[in-house]
Amino acid sequence: MELQGKTAIVTGGASGMGRATVEYFLSKGANAVILDLNDEAGNKAVSELGEKVRYVHADVTDEDDVAAAIRTAKEAFGGLHIAVNCAGIATPMKVLDREGNNNGIGHFKKVIGINLVGTFNVLAQAAEAMGKNEPNADGERGVIINTASVAAFEGQIGQTAYSASKGGITAITLPAARELAREGVRVMTIAPGFIHTPLFDGLPPAAVDSLTQQVVFPKRLGLPGEYAKLAGHIVENAYLNGETIRMDAAARMAPK
């Protein structure tokens, strides 16, 4: 599917990998609707990026919020062809505290809710909207790109909830692709490694250096723009479907 003239919704699109994806799609002639909770960053993106962008304050776990964003895409740009799920949280918490007491299920439920349930909410509603599009020569009506993490495969201590949520995203990729083939909708997942997003800005230099040492080559943090380019390639390469692509410079995470 060509990006030119198509419309995408991007969750978490006001910053980090989401913002980079919006910018890249725009450079290829697409329109974009940003879904985010950060109104300041969302409105700033619209003012900086211009008339081919809209911002919708949206909680990805809320069905009405996501439906409103999809309506915005249709009303502003005539349809919806691409959905990129970048919204998520990565707050750590161990199973047990220092005294050996379990930390309860509240944190686990929150992370699963935002990262996994939120992704599914967007996927399901976007697929419904895309199924009404006119197909291209390959029969394509839409493309959905979800974001997992290398933590889905090598989760670290304290990442039980995060790894479970990202592992779930990886697990739904193939069955969703198989089901949505009848609608002409492809489903792919990107599993990034250590990408220099605003999340890293709050980490001490020693922590960032430790993560960088786990990268094989090139030995640096990844860039949001590299995620965006991969997302763009997935959209434009019709033979990519039902798969999770690791984008991690061969990094494998240590236990902690």
Backbone bond lengths (Angstrom), bond angles and torsions (degrees), N, CA, C in turn:
res aa  C-N    CA-C-N  psi(-1)  N-CA   C-N-CA  omega(-1)  CA-C   N-CA-C  phi
1 M - - - 1.459 - - 1.524 109.24 -
2 E 1.300 116.62 128.30 1.456 120.73 177.17 1.521 110.62 -74.27
3 L 1.321 116.71 142.29 1.461 120.73 177.24 1.525 112.28 -74.92
4 Q 1.312 116.42 -29.53 1.455 121.07 -177.87 1.529 111.44 -55.19
5 G 1.332 115.70 121.51 1.454 121.01 175.93 1.514 115.55 80.48
6 K 1.343 117.40 -1.30 1.458 120.27 -179.73 1.532 110.15 -91.61
7 T 1.333 114.70 165.79 1.464 120.07 -178.67 1.519 109.90 -123.12
8 A 1.331 115.21 133.32 1.465 121.99 -179.45 1.514 110.84 -121.16
9 I 1.324 116.27 145.93 1.459 120.94 163.96 1.519 106.45 -104.42
10 V 1.334 116.39 138.31 1.460 121.59 -178.38 1.516 108.25 -129.61
11 T 1.325 116.70 112.23 1.460 119.38 178.03 1.524 108.91 -79.77
12 G 1.329 115.59 146.21 1.456 119.17 -173.68 1.520 111.05 64.56
13 G 1.326 115.85 27.06 1.456 121.33 -171.59 1.511 115.86 -80.90
14 A 1.331 117.57 1.43 1.462 119.69 -178.07 1.525 112.89 -87.56
15 S 1.341 117.71 -10.27 1.461 119.37 -178.49 1.519 109.75 -156.90
16 G 1.327 115.55 171.63 1.454 122.02 172.97 1.517 114.56 56.85
17 M 1.330 116.15 -137.96 1.462 121.35 -177.32 1.520 111.61 -64.68
18 G 1.335 116.27 -33.27 1.461 119.53 178.63 1.511 112.03 -64.89
19 R 1.334 116.71 -47.35 1.459 120.60 178.63 1.530 110.90 -62.11
20 A 1.327 117.13 -42.44 1.456 120.44 178.61 1.535 111.05 -61.73
21 T 1.322 116.34 -37.40 1.463 120.47 178.65 1.519 111.05 -66.24
22 V 1.319 116.20 -43.31 1.466 119.90 176.48 1.525 110.05 -57.36
23 E 1.312 117.18 -47.87 1.455 121.20 -177.92 1.531 111.21 -62.61
24 Y 1.329 116.22 -41.70 1.463 119.48 -179.58 1.528 111.08 -66.66
25 F 1.301 116.99 -44.46 1.466 120.19 178.78 1.526 110.79 -60.47
26 L 1.330 116.49 -42.15 1.461 119.85 178.03 1.527 111.01 -60.48
27 S 1.327 116.67 -39.56 1.465 120.38 -179.40 1.522 111.98 -64.35
28 K 1.330 116.62 -20.84 1.459 122.02 179.08 1.532 112.18 -98.54
29 G 1.335 116.18 8.41 1.464 119.65 174.78 1.508 115.78 92.27
30 A 1.332 117.68 13.33 1.467 120.90 179.19 1.527 110.98 -91.70
31 N 1.328 115.84 167.87 1.458 123.62 171.14 1.528 107.51 -105.64
32 A 1.321 116.84 159.66 1.465 119.11 -178.02 1.518 111.61 -145.55
33 V 1.327 114.87 142.00 1.461 122.73 170.90 1.520 107.28 -116.18
34 I 1.312 115.82 119.84 1.462 122.17 -180.00 1.523 109.71 -88.76
35 L 1.330 116.60 128.11 1.456 122.28 172.14 1.520 107.18 -108.94
36 D 1.327 116.66 124.01 1.458 119.78 -177.57 1.517 108.29 -161.81
37 L 1.333 115.68 166.51 1.463 121.59 174.71 1.520 112.22 -102.32
38 N 1.323 116.19 -9.39 1.459 121.31 -178.70 1.523 109.20 -91.93
39 D 1.333 115.64 92.62 1.464 119.99 -175.70 1.524 112.39 -61.95
40 E 1.314 116.63 -39.08 1.466 119.69 -179.12 1.526 110.80 -60.98
41 A 1.329 116.14 -48.50 1.463 120.03 -179.81 1.520 111.77 -68.99
42 G 1.336 116.77 -36.88 1.457 120.05 179.71 1.512 112.40 -65.46
43 N 1.326 116.48 -46.23 1.465 120.17 179.17 1.524 111.29 -67.84
44 K 1.318 116.71 -33.38 1.460 120.62 176.93 1.529 110.18 -64.65
45 A 1.319 116.39 -41.07 1.462 120.34 178.60 1.520 111.16 -60.46
46 V 1.323 116.08 -43.10 1.470 119.68 179.54 1.522 110.73 -63.08
47 S 1.327 116.69 -43.53 1.464 119.88 -178.60 1.523 111.53 -67.07
48 E 1.328 117.15 -32.37 1.458 120.79 -178.76 1.525 113.38 -83.87
49 L 1.334 116.42 -31.20 1.462 119.66 -171.67 1.528 113.63 -99.76
50 G 1.326 117.76 -19.35 1.458 118.60 169.60 1.513 116.72 100.61
51 E 1.304 114.44 -164.44 1.467 122.27 -166.85 1.527 114.29 -72.60
52 K 1.315 117.84 -12.42 1.460 119.92 179.91 1.520 112.56 -90.13
53 V 1.345 116.07 12.07 1.464 121.53 -179.18 1.529 109.53 -127.44
54 R 1.311 115.15 141.82 1.457 121.95 171.38 1.522 108.02 -127.78
55 Y 1.326 115.89 153.21 1.460 120.92 176.27 1.514 109.61 -120.76
56 V 1.335 116.14 134.73 1.460 122.31 176.32 1.520 108.60 -128.07
57 H 1.321 116.63 123.14 1.463 120.73 174.31 1.525 106.89 -68.76
58 A 1.324 116.52 114.58 1.461 118.76 -173.26 1.512 111.81 -147.68
59 D 1.321 114.73 134.13 1.462 123.75 170.70 1.525 106.19 -93.68
60 V 1.330 117.70 119.06 1.462 120.03 -174.11 1.523 112.88 -65.26
61 T 1.327 117.80 -16.32 1.460 119.65 178.38 1.531 112.11 -86.53
62 D 1.332 116.91 -5.36 1.461 121.95 -177.68 1.529 109.58 -99.66
63 E 1.316 117.36 118.27 1.467 121.01 -177.06 1.529 112.03 -62.59
64 D 1.311 117.58 -38.82 1.465 120.46 -179.69 1.519 111.71 -67.67
65 D 1.329 117.51 -39.35 1.460 120.92 178.72 1.531 110.99 -61.86
66 V 1.314 116.40 -45.42 1.463 120.18 -179.21 1.527 110.40 -66.96
67 A 1.327 116.33 -40.16 1.467 119.46 177.52 1.523 111.14 -61.22
68 A 1.325 116.87 -38.21 1.464 120.97 179.01 1.522 110.96 -65.09
69 A 1.323 116.91 -38.70 1.461 120.34 178.73 1.525 111.35 -65.77
70 I 1.316 116.47 -39.95 1.467 120.04 178.20 1.524 110.48 -66.84
71 R 1.317 117.14 -38.27 1.476 119.75 175.14 1.522 110.60 -61.73
72 T 1.318 116.34 -39.59 1.459 119.84 178.19 1.525 110.80 -60.76
73 A 1.319 116.86 -42.78 1.466 120.80 178.11 1.530 110.83 -59.98
74 K 1.320 116.86 -43.06 1.458 120.50 -179.08 1.525 111.73 -68.75
75 E 1.336 115.48 -43.99 1.462 119.31 -177.05 1.524 112.70 -70.49
76 A 1.323 116.29 -38.37 1.467 120.23 -176.80 1.522 112.74 -81.65
77 F 1.351 116.08 -36.21 1.458 118.74 -170.87 1.527 114.61 -128.62
78 G 1.333 117.08 1.43 1.452 119.67 172.75 1.509 116.98 90.46
79 G 1.311 118.00 1.72 1.461 118.52 178.91 1.510 112.30 165.46
80 L 1.335 115.60 -176.83 1.459 122.21 178.00 1.519 108.27 -137.14
81 H 1.330 116.28 126.75 1.460 121.28 -177.00 1.519 113.95 -121.75
82 I 1.344 116.75 -23.29 1.463 121.26 -173.38 1.528 109.06 -139.29
83 A 1.318 116.63 139.16 1.470 121.69 171.70 1.516 108.51 -129.87
84 V 1.329 116.13 129.59 1.466 121.36 177.80 1.523 107.67 -122.71
85 N 1.322 116.19 118.86 1.460 122.59 -178.53 1.523 110.18 -94.81
86 C 1.330 116.32 102.56 1.465 121.50 177.04 1.526 112.81 -112.59
87 A 1.322 117.78 -13.19 1.460 120.02 -177.40 1.525 110.68 -66.46
88 G 1.320 116.15 139.35 1.452 119.45 177.49 1.518 111.16 175.81
89 I 1.323 115.49 167.27 1.460 121.48 176.87 1.524 108.73 -127.36
90 A 1.338 115.84 154.82 1.463 120.11 -176.12 1.523 112.26 -133.74
91 T 1.321 116.98 26.87 1.466 119.32 -178.68 1.533 110.25 -65.71
92 P 1.343 117.27 129.61 1.461 120.69 -177.52 1.526 112.54 -84.50
93 M 1.303 115.46 156.05 1.469 121.70 169.56 1.522 107.92 -163.73
94 K 1.322 115.25 132.10 1.451 119.48 178.48 1.524 111.15 -76.57
95 V 1.324 115.85 160.42 1.463 120.88 177.56 1.529 110.18 -65.42
96 L 1.330 115.91 -42.14 1.458 122.10 -179.77 1.523 110.07 -119.09
97 D 1.323 116.02 148.81 1.463 119.39 176.11 1.533 109.37 -84.83
98 R 1.325 116.39 -175.62 1.456 120.86 -175.09 1.528 112.68 -64.09
99 E 1.316 116.06 -22.77 1.472 119.93 -179.68 1.527 111.71 -91.90
100 G 1.336 117.01 1.66 1.452 120.12 179.57 1.508 114.38 87.19
101 N 1.345 117.50 10.15 1.460 121.60 177.95 1.525 109.94 -91.88
102 N 1.326 116.86 141.28 1.460 118.30 179.91 1.531 109.99 -71.43
103 N 1.305 115.84 149.38 1.461 122.24 -174.84 1.524 113.75 -88.99
104 G 1.324 117.19 10.06 1.458 119.72 177.43 1.522 111.81 79.62
105 I 1.340 115.10 -178.66 1.467 119.70 -174.09 1.528 113.38 -107.59
106 G 1.335 117.16 -1.78 1.466 119.46 -175.76 1.518 113.12 -59.82
107 H 1.322 117.03 -48.83 1.464 120.96 -179.66 1.525 110.53 -63.96
108 F 1.335 116.62 -43.46 1.467 120.87 -179.63 1.529 110.43 -59.29
109 K 1.321 116.68 -46.34 1.464 120.42 -179.24 1.528 111.85 -63.82
110 K 1.331 116.54 -37.68 1.457 119.94 -179.82 1.521 111.37 -64.63
111 V 1.331 116.65 -46.73 1.463 120.63 -178.49 1.521 111.01 -66.06
112 I 1.322 116.91 -44.46 1.467 120.45 177.36 1.531 109.91 -61.62
113 G 1.322 116.28 -40.19 1.464 120.04 -178.56 1.514 112.74 -61.95
114 I 1.316 116.71 -49.76 1.464 119.72 -177.72 1.532 111.15 -72.31
115 N 1.326 116.51 -50.82 1.461 119.50 -171.83 1.521 113.83 -74.52
116 L 1.314 117.36 -44.85 1.466 120.45 -174.52 1.521 112.68 -96.19
117 V 1.330 117.07 -53.02 1.468 119.22 179.55 1.527 110.62 -64.55
118 G 1.335 116.42 -39.79 1.458 119.49 177.85 1.513 112.14 -61.98
119 T 1.327 116.81 -41.95 1.462 120.65 176.95 1.515 111.09 -61.45
120 F 1.318 116.94 -44.55 1.462 119.68 -179.96 1.528 111.29 -65.05
121 N 1.318 117.22 -39.18 1.463 121.07 179.17 1.526 110.83 -57.57
122 V 1.331 115.82 -46.86 1.464 119.78 179.39 1.524 110.80 -67.69
123 L 1.321 115.95 -43.35 1.466 120.07 179.06 1.520 111.70 -56.52
124 A 1.317 116.71 -49.27 1.466 120.77 -175.91 1.526 112.03 -64.57
125 Q 1.332 116.30 -46.16 1.459 118.78 -177.71 1.530 111.49 -71.11
126 A 1.330 116.64 -36.55 1.461 119.56 178.13 1.519 110.64 -66.38
127 A 1.333 117.17 -41.56 1.462 120.63 179.83 1.522 111.04 -61.14
128 E 1.319 116.59 -40.10 1.468 120.31 177.98 1.524 110.72 -60.64
129 A 1.330 116.29 -45.16 1.464 119.76 -179.50 1.525 111.55 -67.57
130 M 1.326 116.92 -41.70 1.461 120.72 -178.46 1.523 112.38 -65.63
131 G 1.326 116.14 -31.65 1.458 120.04 -178.75 1.512 114.03 -62.43
132 K 1.319 117.01 -14.21 1.464 121.53 179.27 1.532 112.59 -93.79
133 N 1.338 116.81 -3.34 1.461 120.32 179.39 1.524 111.41 -73.24
134 E 1.309 116.42 157.89 1.456 121.24 170.52 1.524 108.51 -74.06
135 P 1.325 118.98 132.75 1.462 120.47 -178.57 1.523 112.25 -74.11
136 N 1.346 115.70 152.89 1.455 119.22 173.61 1.532 108.96 -86.95
137 A 1.325 117.15 -167.39 1.469 120.92 -175.07 1.520 112.27 -62.44
138 D 1.334 117.51 -28.24 1.468 121.83 178.40 1.525 112.32 -87.47
139 G 1.333 116.46 -1.33 1.454 119.93 -175.56 1.508 113.55 84.60
140 E 1.334 117.18 8.41 1.463 121.03 -179.32 1.517 112.08 -75.07
141 R 1.324 114.80 136.35 1.464 120.89 173.52 1.533 111.86 -118.69
142 G 1.329 116.82 -16.18 1.459 118.33 -178.28 1.511 112.53 -175.38
143 V 1.336 114.60 165.48 1.464 122.14 178.44 1.529 108.57 -137.07
144 I 1.320 115.73 132.16 1.462 121.61 177.18 1.522 108.43 -118.50
145 I 1.339 116.19 127.86 1.464 121.72 179.48 1.525 108.34 -120.70
146 N 1.323 115.81 119.93 1.453 121.25 178.21 1.527 109.56 -103.17
147 T 1.328 115.74 161.72 1.462 120.55 -179.07 1.518 110.05 -119.29
148 A 1.323 115.79 115.57 1.462 121.60 173.76 1.525 107.56 -99.16
149 S 1.309 117.70 -136.00 1.467 122.76 -179.59 1.515 107.54 -172.80
150 V 1.328 116.51 157.03 1.458 118.60 172.46 1.526 110.73 -63.13
151 A 1.329 116.51 -17.86 1.467 120.05 175.79 1.519 112.09 -65.89
152 A 1.318 117.39 -15.04 1.467 120.68 174.43 1.530 110.56 -66.39
153 F 1.322 116.38 -23.03 1.466 121.77 -176.18 1.528 112.85 -110.98
154 E 1.338 117.15 -36.91 1.471 121.37 -179.03 1.523 109.74 -132.11
155 G 1.295 116.23 63.41 1.454 119.49 -179.14 1.520 112.09 -64.54
156 Q 1.319 114.34 143.14 1.457 119.74 -179.76 1.527 111.23 -91.98
157 I 1.329 115.81 168.79 1.459 121.17 175.17 1.534 108.35 -58.04
158 G 1.312 116.28 131.76 1.458 120.90 -177.37 1.513 113.81 92.52
159 Q 1.338 117.03 -3.87 1.472 120.69 -177.71 1.528 112.80 -108.72
160 T 1.307 117.39 24.09 1.465 119.59 -177.83 1.527 111.52 -55.17
161 A 1.319 117.35 -50.17 1.456 120.98 -178.61 1.524 110.98 -68.10
162 Y 1.327 116.38 -45.59 1.465 120.75 -178.58 1.528 110.88 -62.03
163 S 1.333 116.38 -46.26 1.461 120.15 179.65 1.528 111.34 -63.04
164 A 1.322 116.38 -40.20 1.461 119.63 178.61 1.521 111.04 -62.64
165 S 1.326 116.09 -41.61 1.465 119.17 -179.43 1.515 111.55 -66.73
166 K 1.329 116.96 -42.09 1.462 120.43 -178.91 1.527 111.91 -74.72
167 G 1.349 115.75 -33.47 1.453 119.08 173.28 1.519 111.58 -63.67
168 G 1.331 115.74 -36.48 1.458 119.77 176.80 1.524 112.15 -64.18
169 I 1.321 116.38 -40.22 1.463 120.18 178.05 1.526 110.12 -62.51
170 T 1.328 116.14 -42.91 1.462 119.85 176.94 1.527 110.77 -61.35
171 A 1.327 116.43 -40.30 1.460 120.83 -176.00 1.522 113.48 -69.28
172 I 1.332 118.12 -30.97 1.468 118.71 -178.46 1.523 112.62 -82.02
173 T 1.328 117.53 -9.42 1.466 120.16 -173.67 1.525 112.27 -59.86
174 L 1.314 117.84 -55.13 1.462 120.13 -176.67 1.524 113.13 -67.12
175 P 1.337 120.27 -49.25 1.463 118.03 179.37 1.526 113.10 -61.44
176 A 1.334 117.00 -35.67 1.466 118.74 177.31 1.519 110.47 -66.79
177 A 1.340 117.07 -41.85 1.467 120.51 178.36 1.522 111.11 -62.26
178 R 1.319 116.28 -40.58 1.464 119.64 179.37 1.533 111.54 -63.95
179 E 1.324 115.18 -44.23 1.469 118.31 -179.03 1.521 112.22 -68.82
180 L 1.323 116.40 -43.74 1.469 120.06 -172.74 1.520 112.99 -81.08
181 A 1.333 117.64 -2.72 1.465 120.41 174.42 1.527 110.81 -57.07
182 R 1.316 116.38 -35.75 1.470 119.40 -179.85 1.515 112.09 -66.18
183 E 1.344 116.88 -21.33 1.460 121.25 177.13 1.527 111.99 -92.52
184 G 1.332 116.64 -4.83 1.456 119.34 -176.22 1.514 112.61 76.41
185 V 1.335 117.11 28.83 1.469 122.11 -177.61 1.522 109.23 -116.35
186 R 1.324 116.15 124.71 1.463 121.51 175.51 1.533 110.18 -90.23
187 V 1.332 115.45 149.55 1.468 121.27 178.70 1.526 108.91 -130.43
188 M 1.315 115.57 123.25 1.463 121.72 178.60 1.518 110.04 -131.83
189 T 1.326 116.31 159.91 1.459 121.93 176.87 1.519 109.60 -132.32
190 I 1.323 115.57 138.51 1.463 122.34 172.38 1.527 107.52 -107.09
191 A 1.330 116.37 132.07 1.464 121.46 176.54 1.524 107.93 -112.37
192 P 1.327 117.78 92.04 1.463 119.94 -177.96 1.528 111.94 -73.42
193 G 1.325 113.88 155.96 1.449 120.42 170.86 1.513 109.75 -91.86
194 F 1.313 116.75 -127.87 1.464 121.57 -176.04 1.532 109.54 -89.64
195 I 1.303 116.06 94.64 1.461 122.28 -177.78 1.523 109.08 -100.30
196 H 1.321 116.82 133.82 1.465 120.99 -176.97 1.532 109.87 -77.19
197 T 1.307 115.13 84.50 1.461 123.28 175.52 1.530 108.24 -104.89
198 P 1.341 118.18 174.77 1.471 119.55 178.06 1.522 114.04 -55.55
199 L 1.341 117.41 -21.99 1.463 121.13 177.05 1.528 111.20 -56.78
200 F 1.324 117.23 -36.42 1.459 121.58 -176.84 1.519 112.56 -76.46
201 D 1.321 116.80 -20.48 1.458 119.71 -177.54 1.526 112.22 -64.84
202 G 1.337 116.25 -24.20 1.458 119.46 -179.15 1.512 114.09 -90.94
203 L 1.345 117.42 -0.61 1.457 120.49 -178.28 1.531 110.49 -90.03
204 P 1.325 116.82 147.26 1.472 119.07 175.60 1.521 109.95 -66.86
205 P 1.342 117.63 152.05 1.467 121.26 -179.35 1.527 113.37 -53.78
206 A 1.319 117.39 -36.38 1.465 120.46 -179.30 1.526 111.22 -63.33
207 A 1.331 116.62 -37.12 1.463 120.46 179.34 1.522 110.69 -68.74
208 V 1.330 116.38 -42.53 1.466 120.51 178.77 1.523 109.95 -63.49
209 D 1.332 116.62 -41.45 1.462 120.65 179.05 1.520 111.18 -63.60
210 S 1.320 117.16 -38.88 1.463 121.30 179.12 1.527 110.54 -62.74
211 L 1.315 116.69 -42.30 1.461 120.35 179.14 1.525 110.75 -66.91
212 T 1.327 115.68 -41.26 1.461 119.60 -179.26 1.522 111.38 -61.72
213 Q 1.324 116.55 -34.55 1.461 120.44 -179.52 1.532 112.08 -65.64
214 Q 1.326 117.20 -18.35 1.460 120.63 179.04 1.526 112.49 -85.04
215 V 1.334 115.87 -7.19 1.461 121.09 178.80 1.522 108.95 -84.76
216 V 1.337 117.44 137.30 1.463 121.04 -177.97 1.528 110.80 -83.62
217 F 1.336 117.71 -62.58 1.460 120.74 179.70 1.529 110.02 -166.66
218 P 1.337 117.52 135.58 1.461 127.55 -4.46 1.526 111.21 -70.89
219 K 1.316 116.50 145.10 1.460 121.55 -169.81 1.522 110.49 -84.75
220 R 1.306 114.69 76.86 1.464 122.77 -179.74 1.513 107.85 -161.12
221 L 1.333 115.81 170.14 1.456 119.27 171.65 1.518 109.41 -70.99
222 G 1.316 115.63 149.50 1.455 119.70 175.50 1.525 110.99 -72.54
223 L 1.309 115.58 164.15 1.461 121.55 -178.85 1.525 110.72 -109.20
224 P 1.340 117.61 141.99 1.460 119.44 176.79 1.527 112.57 -53.74
225 G 1.335 116.42 -34.57 1.457 119.77 179.33 1.511 113.38 -64.82
226 E 1.340 117.36 -26.26 1.461 120.36 177.27 1.529 110.82 -72.39
227 Y 1.319 115.83 -36.23 1.472 119.49 171.98 1.523 109.52 -61.93
228 A 1.329 116.74 -45.81 1.465 121.66 -176.98 1.529 111.22 -60.35
229 K 1.328 116.64 -41.65 1.462 119.90 179.63 1.525 111.11 -64.48
230 L 1.335 116.50 -38.81 1.460 119.42 178.11 1.526 110.41 -66.41
231 A 1.323 116.86 -41.44 1.465 119.92 176.90 1.526 110.58 -59.47
232 G 1.332 116.01 -43.20 1.459 119.56 178.57 1.519 111.81 -62.89
233 H 1.323 116.89 -40.05 1.466 120.05 178.72 1.522 110.98 -64.86
234 I 1.317 116.59 -40.06 1.466 119.68 178.41 1.519 110.40 -59.85
235 V 1.319 116.94 -43.91 1.469 119.99 178.91 1.520 110.26 -59.08
236 E 1.324 117.05 -43.82 1.461 121.13 -171.07 1.528 113.74 -86.01
237 N 1.330 118.04 -12.56 1.461 121.25 179.46 1.526 109.25 -103.94
238 A 1.321 115.92 100.02 1.466 121.44 -172.38 1.526 113.52 -66.47
239 Y 1.326 117.92 -15.05 1.460 119.22 -176.82 1.520 112.75 -92.45
240 L 1.317 117.07 5.62 1.455 121.22 173.46 1.515 109.00 -94.56
241 N 1.319 116.25 116.48 1.463 120.30 -177.55 1.520 109.83 -160.29
242 G 1.350 115.43 140.16 1.452 120.77 172.12 1.512 115.27 70.85
243 E 1.329 117.68 22.95 1.457 120.45 -174.75 1.526 111.46 -131.16
244 T 1.341 115.46 153.96 1.461 122.59 172.23 1.522 108.65 -105.97
245 I 1.321 116.61 125.60 1.458 122.15 179.42 1.525 109.41 -105.27
246 R 1.331 116.64 120.39 1.466 120.25 173.32 1.526 108.68 -77.14
247 M 1.325 115.62 130.87 1.456 121.55 175.81 1.522 106.57 -123.26
248 D 1.350 116.52 85.32 1.467 119.24 -166.13 1.524 114.63 -143.68
249 A 1.347 118.08 8.86 1.467 120.92 -178.04 1.531 111.58 52.87
250 A 1.317 116.33 36.47 1.481 123.97 177.15 1.524 113.22 67.42
251 A 1.324 117.87 20.85 1.470 120.75 177.96 1.519 110.48 -72.15
252 R 1.318 115.75 144.86 1.455 122.54 171.29 1.528 106.61 -132.60
253 M 1.307 116.60 121.32 1.456 120.61 -171.87 1.526 112.13 -71.67
254 A 1.326 114.85 138.43 1.460 121.81 174.90 1.530 109.35 -76.01
255 P 1.334 118.80 166.12 1.461 119.94 -179.34 1.520 113.96 -57.14
256 K 1.344 116.91 -31.14 1.465 119.61 177.50 1.523 110.00 -156.09
